[in-house]
Amino acid sequence: MKLLGKTGLLIGLLICFSSSLHAQQVNEFTLQNCIDYALKNNEDIRVSEMEKKRADGTVGETRAQGLPQINASATLTNNYKVPTSFIPAIFFDPNAGEGEFAPVQFGTQYTGNAGITLDQMIFDGSYFVGLEAARTFRELSTKDHIRTQIDVIANVTKAYYTVLVNQEQLSFVEKNFQRLDTLLNETDIMYQNGFAEKIDVNRIRIQYNNSKIQRKKLQDFQDISLKLLKFQMGMSANESLSVTGNLDDVELSLNELEVVDFDYKQRIEYSQLETNQALARLDMKNNKVQYLPTIDFFAQIGKNAGTTTSSDLFKFGDNWFGNGAFGATIKLPIFDGLRKSYGIQKSKIQIAQIDLQKQRLKNSIDVEIYQARTNLNNNLVNLETQKENLTLAEEVYRVSKIKYQEGVGSNLEVIDAEIAYKSAETDYYNAVYDALISKVDLDKAYGRLFEQN
């Protein structure tokens, strides 16, 4: 018996320890925690980070073209049939007739060549423009990365607010459910004692059952919302996550609508267009510099050998003879069929197109800001109204219940008040959610999301 007692105690301790470990594994995240986690783990951000590294590789690749290019080579050849040449026979026989040729084989069966070559670009206008374009491309990839971060921050923030609103609404629904449970028990006791009718109990039971279904639906929706938040964060669906925070901590006021100093460059989309335009200008510049000559330096040093046997070829000594050369190559373009001229025209058109795109984007941003400000203003007004309605509905329900319990009110009046109270509660949390989403949209429209984080 003592052994069983000790074993039971040990098992109990292990269960408690295991439960404690499990509880410690639950990730409790604030909004900032969710954003920080997403900026490190979201798949879209990780892909854009790889694009940044790829752009760095492009810059290095372009830069390498202007550095010395050194190559070594070696060739071993078995001329199993030495080519035959024909020379005038008179060189070998003075008595040979005119027009007669003698077949002669020059060379050996085995030949070898080994050497090192050096090529160095001295001047090439396209190289310097290309190097500048590579750096600009890297800048564009950085801006693409920032845009991805902004989108992720917006998505994570909205998903977080969804979970937070559902969490508080679920707490509210739970209180409503407990309140109905209490009211149902009290009414049932009154019925048992002859102070209420069976229909009064049934009416409350209907609301009780409906409240139970609503609670289950909201619990399921909360699970889905958490999974969506984890997806936006780049967190595994199997990991435990709970959000911390309070809706009262979120600043939702008309101060959000105050006019701010706004520059279109604060929007990453506009900055991206400017970088694309800079690339188009560099493309035009590249076509222009191709009219200039190019100068390259080269140098070569090596040895060659020829033997009648393959074994002699590998006897490195006097049978290998040195050779070497150096010089410069100058290329001056004369006519290319107007290829460069057409390329310049294309670049000019592209630059003009981006000017139009920038103007269109400005107009689009103006509309977006106006719409976001209008939505937030309307949603804040609606939020205040729904908050007041919720307070009034709660008071109506409280008074109706007191009147019913004191015998001066009807059960139907309590049911109607309870239905109105639940409806006001749903409208209130919908208004809270709409206001929060509108705030995120306005911050994004002003280009403030990335600055804040």
Buried (B, 14 or more C-beta within 10 A) or exposed (E): EEEEEEEEEEEEEEEEEEEEEEEEEEBEBEBEBBBBBBBEEBEBBEEBBEBBEEBBEBBEEBBEEBEEBEEEEEEEBEEEEEEEEEEEBBEEEEEBEEEEEBEEEEEBBBBBBBBEBBBBBEEBBBBBBBBBBBBBBBBBBBBBBBBBBBBBBBBBBBBBBBBBBBBBBBEBBBEBBEBBBEBBEBBBEBBEEEEBEEEBBEBBBEBBEEBBEBBEEBEEBBEEBBBBBBBBBBBEEEEEBEBEBEBEEBEBEEEBBEEEEBEBEBBBBBBBBBBBBBBBBBBBBBBBBBEEEBBBBBBBBBBBBBBEEEEBBEEEEEEBEEEEEEEEEEEEEEEEEEEBEEBBEBBEEBBEEBEEBBEEBEEEBEEBBEBBBEBBBEBBEBBBEBBEBBEEBBEBBEBBBEBBBEEEBEBEBBBBBBBBBBEBBBBBBBBBBBBBBBBBBBBBBBBBBBEEB
